[in-house]
Amino acid sequence: MERETDVIAGRNPVSEAIASGRPIERILIAKGELNGSVKVIAAKARQKQIPVKEVDKKKLDSLCGGAAHQGIVAVAAVKEYASVEDIFARAAEKGEPPFLVVLDEIEDSHNLGAIIRTAECAGVHGIIIPKRRSVGLNYIVGKSSAGAYEYMPVARVTNLPAVLDELKERGCWIYGADMDGVTYAENHLKGACALVIGSEGRGLGRLVKEKCDVILSLPMCGNINSLNASVAAGVLMYEFTRQRLGIQAVNGE
């Protein structure tokens, strides 16, 4: 397992970290904030024998780089990255065909967090990101995911095109999201599969796109010709989920 140094900031992420059983060294709470939901979180931490300490708000501001922390931060054992094998094992444990999301150089922490949150809700078994030119599992990702990254395996790999070849060898059909593809609802999306989402500005890289079996697109009916990466990922993930659950559309499958 690869690890990345991090703090967990915000009420939902800290609460989920405690609930998930993740090793936490201590909880830091801004003076004057030990009430309401923060007080409840502190009580849960103490039940698990996690030290809770009140500190000056400036201490939390410093730990979080000035980002919003809602008066509470967990200093935890660093987040572990999963392996691709872990993701397939998770699908096997659930008795489901693997459903992966592959992110090609997503650089915005809020986008990654939002994608992780939607993926967890949509039944995705795991997410794969590249080591280079991609945001990692930092505290902003955790906060944006509302704590969902505690439950979603994320693998970080060196060579994304090579990993797509590996997924194909393991029976996955690779679907890329891009503007010049076929309408997403016109495809059979039920089996073992990986959905590949490109970066916010450049979209899918050339080598990654070449590895995709099918390119899916979303209809654009307005004056803007593209969606935010996390929004596009969410729409597509739920079409996969709809089909995998056998939910019928109004006019058929």
C-alpha positions as CSV (number, residue, x, y, z in Angstrom):
1,M,0.0,0.0,0.0
2,E,1.2,3.5,-0.8
3,R,0.5,6.3,1.7
4,E,0.1,10.0,1.4
5,T,0.5,12.5,4.3
6,D,-2.7,14.2,5.1
7,V,-5.1,15.8,7.6
8,I,-8.8,15.3,7.6
9,A,-10.8,18.6,7.8
10,G,-14.5,19.3,8.2
11,R,-17.3,17.8,10.2
12,N,-18.5,15.1,7.8
13,P,-15.1,13.9,6.7
14,V,-13.9,13.6,10.4
15,S,-17.1,11.9,11.5
16,E,-16.8,9.4,8.6
17,A,-13.1,8.8,9.4
18,I,-14.0,7.9,13.0
19,A,-16.9,5.7,11.9
20,S,-14.8,3.8,9.3
21,G,-12.3,2.8,12.0
22,R,-9.4,4.6,10.3
23,P,-6.5,5.0,12.7
24,I,-6.6,8.6,14.1
25,E,-3.8,10.1,16.2
26,R,-5.9,13.0,17.6
27,I,-8.8,15.4,17.0
28,L,-8.2,19.1,17.1
29,I,-11.1,21.5,17.7
30,A,-11.0,25.3,17.5
31,K,-11.7,27.0,20.8
32,G,-15.3,27.9,21.1
33,E,-16.5,25.3,18.6
34,L,-17.1,22.4,21.0
35,N,-20.9,22.4,20.6
36,G,-23.5,21.0,18.4
37,S,-22.3,18.4,15.8
38,V,-18.7,19.0,16.8
39,K,-19.5,18.0,20.4
40,V,-21.1,14.8,19.1
41,I,-18.1,14.0,17.0
42,A,-15.7,14.7,19.9
43,A,-17.8,12.3,22.1
44,K,-17.5,9.5,19.5
45,A,-13.8,10.1,19.3
46,R,-13.4,9.8,23.0
47,Q,-15.4,6.6,23.0
48,K,-12.8,5.2,20.7
49,Q,-10.0,6.5,22.9
50,I,-8.9,9.1,20.4
51,P,-7.4,12.2,22.1
52,V,-9.4,15.4,21.6
53,K,-7.8,18.8,22.1
54,E,-9.0,22.4,21.8
55,V,-6.6,24.7,19.9
56,D,-6.5,28.2,18.6
57,K,-8.4,28.5,15.3
58,K,-5.1,29.7,13.7
59,K,-3.6,26.3,14.3
60,L,-6.4,24.7,12.2
61,D,-6.1,27.4,9.5
62,S,-2.4,26.6,9.2
63,L,-2.9,22.9,9.0
64,C,-5.5,23.3,6.3
65,G,-3.8,26.0,4.3
66,G,-6.5,28.5,5.0
67,A,-9.3,26.3,3.6
68,A,-12.6,25.8,5.4
69,H,-12.3,23.3,8.2
70,Q,-15.6,24.0,10.2
71,G,-13.7,24.1,13.4
72,I,-12.5,20.5,13.5
73,V,-9.5,18.6,12.1
74,A,-8.4,15.0,12.5
75,V,-4.7,14.2,12.5
76,A,-4.8,10.7,11.2
77,A,-2.7,7.8,10.0
78,V,-2.2,8.8,6.3
79,K,-4.7,7.6,3.7
80,E,-3.7,4.4,2.1
81,Y,-4.0,3.9,-1.6
82,A,-5.6,0.6,-2.8
83,S,-4.2,-1.6,-5.6
84,V,-6.0,-2.5,-8.8
85,E,-6.2,-6.1,-7.3
86,D,-8.0,-4.7,-4.2
87,I,-10.7,-3.2,-6.5
88,F,-11.3,-6.4,-8.3
89,A,-11.4,-8.3,-5.0
90,R,-14.1,-5.9,-3.8
91,A,-16.2,-6.6,-6.8
92,A,-15.8,-10.3,-6.3
93,E,-16.8,-10.1,-2.7
94,K,-20.0,-8.4,-3.7
95,G,-20.6,-10.9,-6.5
96,E,-20.8,-8.2,-9.1
97,P,-19.1,-7.5,-12.4
98,P,-16.3,-5.0,-11.8
99,F,-17.2,-1.4,-12.3
100,L,-14.3,1.0,-12.2
101,V,-13.8,4.7,-12.8
102,V,-10.4,5.8,-14.3
103,L,-9.5,9.5,-14.1
104,D,-7.0,10.8,-16.6
105,E,-5.2,13.7,-14.9
106,I,-8.0,15.3,-12.8
107,E,-6.2,18.2,-11.2
108,D,-8.9,19.8,-9.1
109,S,-9.4,18.5,-5.6
110,H,-13.1,19.5,-5.5
111,N,-13.7,17.6,-8.8
112,L,-12.0,14.4,-7.5
113,G,-13.9,14.6,-4.2
114,A,-17.2,15.0,-6.0
115,I,-16.4,12.1,-8.3
116,I,-15.5,9.9,-5.3
117,R,-18.8,10.8,-3.6
118,T,-20.9,10.0,-6.6
119,A,-18.9,6.8,-7.3
120,E,-19.5,5.6,-3.8
121,C,-23.3,6.2,-4.1
122,A,-23.4,4.7,-7.6
123,G,-21.9,1.4,-6.6
124,V,-18.5,1.8,-8.3
125,H,-16.0,-0.7,-6.9
126,G,-12.9,1.5,-7.2
127,I,-11.2,4.5,-8.8
128,I,-7.8,4.6,-10.6
129,I,-5.8,7.8,-10.9
130,P,-2.3,8.4,-12.3
131,K,0.7,9.4,-10.1
132,R,1.7,12.3,-12.3
133,R,-0.4,15.4,-13.1
134,S,-3.2,14.3,-10.9
135,V,-4.4,15.5,-7.5
136,G,-4.0,13.0,-4.7
137,L,-6.1,12.2,-1.7
138,N,-5.7,15.4,0.2
139,Y,-8.0,16.9,2.9
140,I,-9.9,19.0,0.3
141,V,-10.7,15.8,-1.6
142,G,-11.9,14.3,1.7
143,K,-14.1,17.3,2.5
144,S,-15.5,17.5,-1.0
145,S,-16.4,13.8,-1.0
146,A,-18.3,14.3,2.3
147,G,-16.2,11.5,3.8
148,A,-16.9,9.0,1.0
149,Y,-13.2,8.5,0.2
150,E,-13.1,6.5,3.5
151,Y,-15.1,3.8,1.7
152,M,-14.0,4.1,-1.9
153,P,-10.7,2.3,-2.9
154,V,-8.5,4.6,-4.9
155,A,-5.5,3.1,-6.7
156,R,-2.7,5.3,-8.0
157,V,-0.7,3.9,-10.9
158,T,2.4,4.9,-12.9
159,N,1.2,4.1,-16.4
160,L,-2.5,4.6,-17.1
161,P,-2.5,3.2,-20.7
162,A,-0.8,0.0,-19.5
163,V,-3.4,-0.4,-16.7
164,L,-6.2,0.0,-19.3
165,D,-4.6,-2.9,-21.2
166,E,-4.6,-4.9,-17.9
167,L,-8.3,-4.1,-17.3
168,K,-9.1,-5.4,-20.8
169,E,-7.2,-8.6,-20.1
170,R,-9.3,-9.0,-17.0
171,G,-12.5,-8.8,-19.1
172,C,-13.4,-5.1,-18.7
173,W,-14.8,-3.1,-21.6
174,I,-13.3,0.4,-21.6
175,Y,-15.6,3.4,-22.1
176,G,-14.1,6.9,-22.5
177,A,-16.0,10.1,-22.1
178,D,-15.4,12.7,-24.9
179,M,-17.3,15.1,-27.1
180,D,-16.9,13.1,-30.4
181,G,-18.4,9.8,-29.1
182,V,-21.7,8.1,-29.5
183,T,-24.6,9.1,-27.3
184,Y,-24.1,7.4,-23.9
185,A,-27.6,5.9,-23.6
186,E,-27.2,4.0,-26.9
187,N,-24.8,1.5,-25.4
188,H,-25.0,-1.7,-23.4
189,L,-23.2,-0.9,-20.1
190,K,-24.0,-3.9,-17.8
191,G,-20.9,-6.0,-17.8
192,A,-17.4,-5.6,-16.4
193,C,-16.4,-2.1,-17.4
194,A,-14.2,0.9,-16.7
195,L,-15.4,4.5,-17.3
196,V,-12.6,6.9,-18.2
197,I,-13.0,10.6,-17.5
198,G,-10.5,13.1,-18.9
199,S,-8.9,16.1,-17.3
200,E,-10.8,19.4,-16.8
201,G,-9.1,21.3,-19.6
202,R,-7.6,18.8,-22.0
203,G,-10.1,15.9,-21.9
204,L,-8.8,12.4,-22.6
205,G,-5.1,12.1,-23.4
206,R,-4.3,10.6,-26.9
207,L,-2.8,7.3,-25.6
208,V,-5.6,6.8,-23.1
209,K,-8.3,7.6,-25.7
210,E,-6.7,5.1,-28.1
211,K,-7.1,2.4,-25.4
212,C,-10.9,3.0,-25.1
213,D,-13.2,0.5,-26.8
214,V,-16.1,3.0,-27.0
215,I,-16.2,6.7,-26.7
216,L,-19.4,8.0,-25.0
217,S,-20.7,11.6,-25.3
218,L,-23.4,13.6,-23.6
219,P,-25.8,15.7,-25.7
220,M,-25.1,19.4,-25.4
221,C,-28.3,21.5,-26.0
222,G,-27.1,24.9,-24.8
223,N,-24.5,27.4,-25.7
224,I,-21.8,25.8,-23.6
225,N,-20.3,22.7,-25.2
226,S,-18.9,20.9,-22.2
227,L,-19.7,19.9,-18.6
228,N,-17.6,20.1,-15.5
229,A,-15.7,16.8,-15.2
230,S,-17.4,15.7,-12.0
231,V,-20.9,16.5,-13.4
232,A,-20.2,14.5,-16.6
233,A,-18.8,11.6,-14.6
234,G,-21.9,11.7,-12.4
235,V,-24.3,11.5,-15.3
236,L,-22.4,8.7,-16.9
237,M,-21.9,6.7,-13.7
238,Y,-25.6,6.7,-13.1
239,E,-26.4,5.5,-16.6
240,F,-24.1,2.5,-15.9
241,T,-25.8,2.0,-12.6
242,R,-29.3,2.2,-14.1
243,Q,-28.5,-0.5,-16.6
244,R,-26.6,-2.7,-14.1
245,L,-29.6,-2.6,-11.7
246,G,-32.0,-3.4,-14.6
247,I,-34.0,-0.2,-14.1
248,Q,-36.1,0.5,-17.2
249,A,-36.2,3.9,-18.9
250,V,-39.5,5.4,-19.8
251,N,-39.4,4.1,-23.4
252,G,-37.6,0.7,-22.7
253,E,-34.1,-0.1,-21.7
